[in-house]
């Protein structure tokens, strides 16, 4: 009997303690200074701060460049050579818009449909190159720092579309058949790695679907966007 | 006598059990506190949240100020270019050409008729399907281009000729900036053609809905703003071919 009583007392005491603790926590939570925030939302906020500061740094960089550009313009302008300054700017903008022929170190990539036989459960579509494959390869090349790109001689610009039309593809409104040739200017090693390295999309195309990809590092010339 | 001994023995055992329990609970509590401290940098969660909040606010203010400064610099540049004694015919033509190319590159904010494609997915899931399959966005942009879009933006990022998408530490980056769901793609062009290209049977939106569970809503807009590309395009390997 005595033992049971002690146990009961203990339980009551413990629950009281627990309740008090809860009440204290709740009242604290009501104070403005102690708004309840989960660890997860704090982590998310930390992420946000990191992103924002990254973007701020980029903007600072842009501002500095703009400032330099303006100063440069001012000095040249003060020297009375306005037309030359404008011509120079125009050339630069044309280059950035893709309206000049460019040359430099880079890679030439040749893509050909798979020659292997269909396996059970496979669709013939799996073994041919699609517009989507080329889109992803182009994106991977840009990530690897490609400065200029062309597909079968058509310069890739912001408005370029790549359309699958059966066995051929249409780039900038022009139709091309196999093989598809992508040219890219940039660091040749990095560009090559972008399509051949073990984790790349190009590697999946090659190993899984036996799409043939050949990469040649050399000096390339990329023609302007002609529209 | 023997009975009493047994009783006290039991009591001792009970006490011992109680002691062990307390020790275990104590260790548990201190571990909890330690872990929480590690996560929050030895501050309470709410304190940490407050500092982060102020930091975020500061950063946003700084960003706005920076945006303003850039706009001012650009304005000054434009004023200089359009200066009165600068309006000779040749120069005006050159200026017009520069404007034309800047528009093509995406260096100018543009507005006009077009469509807005809102993409919805179950965001309660831990990771976004769309972010992990960003090639869907590339395909969607490609389709918009095929339908004659003149300017395209995903959220606040302009699509230009150097635009790239990539995953970096579980985050999707476009033009090097973070792209967070919900994702809205906007395009300027002939609204009817663009809408038709989007709603094409078995087209890209159908694919997203059926294979990836991403829902889309296409809305035609009379007035749509597309932000400018705010990075500098630079060349280190490519040179202009001299003719």
Interface residues (C-beta under 8 A of the other chain):
Chain A: X33 X34 X35 X36 X37 X38 X39 X41 X42 X43 X45 X46 X48 X49 X51 X52 X53 X54 X55 X56 X58 X59 X60 X62 X63 X65 X66 X67 X69 X70 X73 X74 X77 X82 X83 X86 X87 X89 X90 X91 X93 X94 X95 X96 X97 X98 X99 X100 X101 X102 X103 X104 X105 X106 X131 X132 X135 X136 X139 X142 X143 X147 X148 X156 X157 X158 X159 X160 X161 X162 X163 X185 X186 X187 X221 X222
Chain B: X36 X39 X40 X44 X45 X46 X48 X49 X52 X53 X55 X56 X59 X60 X62 X63 X66 X67 X69 X70 X73 X74 X76 X77 X80 X81 X86 X88 X90 X91 X94 X95 X97 X98 X101 X102 X104 X105 X106 X107 X135 X138 X139 X142 X143 X145 X146 X149 X150 X152 X159 X160 X161 X162 X163 X164 X165 X166 X176 X177 X178 X230 X231 X232 X233 X235 X236 X237 X238 X239 X240 X241
